[in-house]
């Protein structure tokens, strides 16, 4: 194959992975559904399109009920004692859902404190506006979910291929790993996780470029833009992520002479500035804080009286939750095993990826600690999978049986060397 043909294949393969992923997701059928938060995002998108609050509620509720009715009917039809047709079951479930919430202001609660939590996060609904406007709520959000999941996987590929300098095979491994782990699954849902994950990956890509000393306006602008979009998508998580990034990069500056350069300082400064600006914006705009979300947790969406000391309750609940979490992981330790291998690989061979992946994983663990709810743990802690998605490709690169050149040197060493030291001579065509 000619060099031009090989380049076209390398470009086409990541896109082919995205297409195959989309086909598989569409084949899943009724397993994709709207969540209660999806209803609120859809309602906000309809309001941005000009609908009144009541009209937006009816449109979002209709889509929510249809998606839930399809799933309930499909699951009911799998029971051996159910003989009613799936169509009849779906119609009844849809009517029941609409009757239940038609006259309500929200399917959870109309409490202003609860509504403020979502109105302060306009990023995902604004992104959904053109999709909902053209295709409607269900089809629009389904397409948006596929695009955010595919986009996240392409960012992983670019981060590993262009940012880390890995081979196409290793970068494809990371792309596939992203799509088959909870990172990909939650990115495809009608929630803000997909957009926020793309922002995180954008920060990691630009941050890796800066951490390796390649300071340029593109990397700085990319990190700043990713932080900005993350802040309007989920400002509290953006603050935590930026704070952990600032701490991780500052630690790298202190303990690694190899990383003491302007790029690392710029990344640490950008991250610290983002954390400060988000904190100031929360205070100035009176955005819901951790105190509000804790009361939401312990009062079951403000339907019970406020608790006097939510923080002490949180510490107790979080302690019990993490004990149970480790017990579950010990019973089926695939996540712990993968994370341990990935962490070891990134520590030894990550060349800057290690601190960034650690900061991202700690963000997921911190968010989960602040919301230790078993029914939402998979979603809230999804960023804890980041070391696996980034570490496994490095392991493939370092120890894959076909990753040696004819002279026995490793491709990863040669690839990283090209990024560290400019080649003054044109390379011969293979």
N, C-alpha and C positions, 0 to 999 in steps of 0.2 A: 504494500500500500504506500502511496506517495505521502510526503510530509503534509501536503494540504488535505489529503483525504483523512489522515490520522487526526489532524486538528479538527476537522468537521465531526468526526466520530466522538472526540472528546467533548466537543460542545453539545452534541446531540444527546449523549448518554444521561446527563442530569435532567434534561427536559423529558427524556423517555421515562425516567423514574417517576417524575411528577405525573405524567400521563397515566402510567400504570397504577399509581396510587389513586388517582381520581377515579379510574374505572373500578377499582376494588371498593372504594368508598361508596360509589353509586350503587354497586351491587349489594351493599349492606342493607339497602332499602329502609325499612321502618325502624331500624336501630338508631338512626339519626333523628333527634327530636329536639324541640325547644325546651329550655329550662325556664324556671320562673324569672331568673335574671334576663333571659333572652326576651321574654315578653316585655320587660321594662325597656330594654334597649330598642326593641322594635317600636314600642310606643313613642319613645323619644325621636326615633328616626322619622316616624310619621308626622310628628309635630314639627320637626325641622322642615318637612316637605309642605307645611302649611295647614295641616289638619288641626282641628280643635282637640282639646284634651279628651273630650267624650268620644269623638270620632276615632282618634288614635287608639283609645282604649278598646273600642269595639273591633277595630281592624286587627290589632295585636292579639286580642283575646281569641278572635276567630282562628287565627293561625296557630296559636298556642293549643287550643282545644283540638284542632284537626290533627296536629302532630302527636299530641298525647293520646288521642283516641285511636289513631293508627297503631301505635305501639301497644297500647293496652289490648286492642282486639287481636293483634298478632300473637301476643303472649298468651291470651286466654284460649285462642284456638289450638295451642299446642298442648293444652291439658286434655288428658284422655276422657274426662267426663263431660267435656263441652261439645255439644253437637250443633249449636247455632252457627250460622255462617259468619265468616269474618266481616262481611259487609254490614250485616245487621248489628253485630257487636260494636263495630266502629261508629255507626250512626247513633246508637243509643249512648255510647260514651261521649260522643261529641255534644249531643243535646244536653246531657247531664252537666257537662263542664260549662257550657254556655249559660245554662239556667243558674248555676251556682254563682257565677261571677258577673253576670250581665249588668246588674245594678250596683256593683261595687266599684270603688275608685281604683283598686289595685287587687291583684290576686293574692297578695300577702297581707298587707296592711296599708292604710292611707296615712299613717302617722307621719307628720312632716319630718321628724328626725330620720325616719327610715328612707323617705323619699329623697332627702337631701344627700344621702350617701351615693345615690345613683346620679342625681342631677349634677353633682360635682365631678363626674367622670364622663365628659362628652366625647372623648376621642373615638371610641368604637361606634357609637351611634352616628357620628358625623361621617365616618368612613362607610357606614352601611347605607347612607342616604341614597346614593345613585343606584345601588343594587336593589334596594327596596322600592325605589321609585319606578324602576324599569320592569323588574320581575315580580314584584310583590314580596311579602314578608318571607314566606317559606322558601321559595326558589331563590330569592335574592340573598338571604342569609346562608342558605346552603352553598351557593356559589362562592360567597365571600369566605366561608369557612374553608372550602377547598383551596382557594387562592392564598389564604394566610398560611395554611399548612404547607402548601407547595412553596410559597415564598420563604417560609422559615427554613425548609430543607435546602433551598438554593443558597440561602445565606450561610448555612452550615457548610455547604460545599465550597462556597467562595472563601469563607473564613479559613478553612483547612487548606484549600488549594492555593489561593493567592496570599492570604495572610500568614499561614504557617508554613507554606511551601511544600506541602505533602504532594505525593503523586496523585494522579487522577483516581487510581484504584482506591487509595486510602480515603480520599475525599468523598468518593461515592459511598464507601462504607459508613462514613459519618452521616451522609445524607439519608441513607436507608435506616441507620440507627435512630435518627431523629424521628422518622415517620412511623417506625414500628414501636416506639416507646410512648409513654403517656404524653410526652411533649408534642408529638404529632397528633395524637388523638384529641387532646384538649384544644390544640390549635385549630382543628377542623370544626369545633362546635360553635354555636351561635353565641359566643361569649367574648369578653375582652382578652382572654388568655392568648389567643393567636396574635393579635396586634402587639400586645405587651411583649410576648416572646420574641417577635421580630425586632422590636426595639432593643431588647437585651442582646440579641445576636449582633445587631448593628454596633452597639457599644463595644462588644467583645472583639469584633473584627477591627474597627478603628483603633481600639485600645491596644490590640496586639501589635498593630503596625507602629503605634507610638512607643510601646514598650520595647520594641526591637530597634528603636533609634531612628526610624524613618519618619521624621517629622515633616509634615506637609500640610497645606491648607485643606486638602481633601479628607485626610484622616481626622483632623480637628473638627472640621465642619460636620463630618459624618457622626462623630461621637456626640457633638452638641445637638444635632438634629434628632438623633435617636433618644437622647435624654429628654428633649423637649416633648416629643410625641409620647414617650412613656409617662411623663408627668401629667399630661391631659387625659391619658387613658386610665391610669391607676396611680394617683399621685403618692399615696402612702407607700406602695410597693416601690415606686421610683425613688423615693427618699431613702428607703432601707437599702436598695440596691446601690445607689450612688454612695452611701456612707460606707458600705462594705467594700466597694471598689476603691474608694479613697484610702481606706485602712490597709487593704491588701497591697496596693501600689506603693503607699508610703512605707510599709514594712519591707517591700522589695528594695526601695531606695536605701533604706537603712542597713539592710543585711546583705545586699549583693552589690559589690563594686562594679560588676559587669553591667548593672542596670542603672548606674548613676549617670544619667544623661538628661538632656532637655526633654526628650519625648516622654520619659516616665514622669518627670515633674509636671509636664503639661497635662498628662492624663490624671494624675493625682489632683491637680488644681481644678480641672474641669469637673471631676467627680465631687470634690468637696464643695465647689461652688454650686453645683446642682442640688446637693443635699441642703445647703443653706437657703438657696432661693425657694425651694419647695417648702421648707419649713416656714419661711417668712410669708409666702403666699397663703399657706394654711391659716396663719395667724391673722393676716390682714383681711382675707376674704371670709374668715370665720368658717372654713371648711370643716366637715366632720372629722374629728380626731379619733385616736385610739380609745379615748374615754367613751365616745359615742358608740363605736362598734362593739366595745365590751358590754355596754348596757344592752345593745341589740342582742348580743349573744345570750346574756344571762336573764333577759326578760322575755325571751322568745319573740323577738321583733316588737318590743315595746308593748306587748299585750299584758304584761305583769308589772307590778310596781318596781321602780328602780332599786337596785341593790346598793347598799351603802359603801361597800369597798370592793369594787369589781377587780382590782389588781390582785388582792390576796386570793380571791376566788380563782383568778386566772392561774396564778402560780400553782395552786393545788391541782386544778384541772389539768394543766399542762404536764405536771409531774406524773399524774396518773396516765395521761395519754401516752407519753413517751415510754413509760414502762410497758404499756400494752403494745406499742408500736414495735419495740425491740423484741418482745415475745413473738409477735407475728412474723417478724423478719427472721428470727431464729428458726421458726418452724419451716419456712420456705425462703432460704437466704440468698436467692438469686440476685436481688438488688444489692445487698451488702457485699456479695462476692464480686459482682461487676464493678461496684464503686471502689472497692479495695484495689482491684487490679488496675482500674483506670487511674486512681489517685497515685499509685506507685509509678505507673507509666508516665503520667504528667509531671511528677516530681523529678524523675530521672531524665526524661527526654522531652518534656513539654516545651522547653525553650521559650518561656514567657506565658504559655497557656495555663500553667498550674495555678498561679495566683488569681487569674481571671475566672477560671472555672470554680475555684474555691469560693470566691466572693459571690458568685452566682448561686452556688449550692447553698451557702449560708443564708442567702436571701430567702430561698424557698423554705429552709428550716425555720427561719425567724418568723415568716408570715404564718407558717403552720403552728408555731408555738403561740402566737397571738390569737389564733382561731383554732384551737385543738378540737375540731369536730370530726369524728370518724367518718361521717357520711360525706364530708367535703375534703378529706385529707388528700386524696389523690390529685385533686385539682389545685388546692392551695399550695401544696408542696411540690408541684410539678418541676420547678427549676432545680430540684435536687438531682434530677437525671442529667444535668448538664455535664458533669465530669465523665459520665459513661459515654455520652454522645461524642465528646471531644477526645476522650482518652483511648477508646477502642481503636479509632483510626490511627492514632500514633503508635499503638501496639502493633497493628497490622503493618505499618510502615517500617517499624524497627525490626520486627521478628518474622515477617512474612517470608515464606520459602523462596519467593521469586523477586525479592527486592534487592538483589545484588547485581551489580554490573559485571562485565566480563573481567575486570581487574580486581573484583572482590570487594570493592568499596560499597557502602550503603548509599542508596539513592537519597535518603533523607539527609544524610550528612552533606552530600553534594548540593542538594536543593537549598538547604538552609545556608550553606556557604555562599550560594549565589545571591541570597538576600542580604547577607552580612557584608560582603566585599564585592563591589562592582567589578565586572569582568571587562577589562579594557580592550580585549580582542574579540572580534566576532567569532561565534562558535561555528565549527564546521557542520554542514548538513549531514545527518546520519544516512 
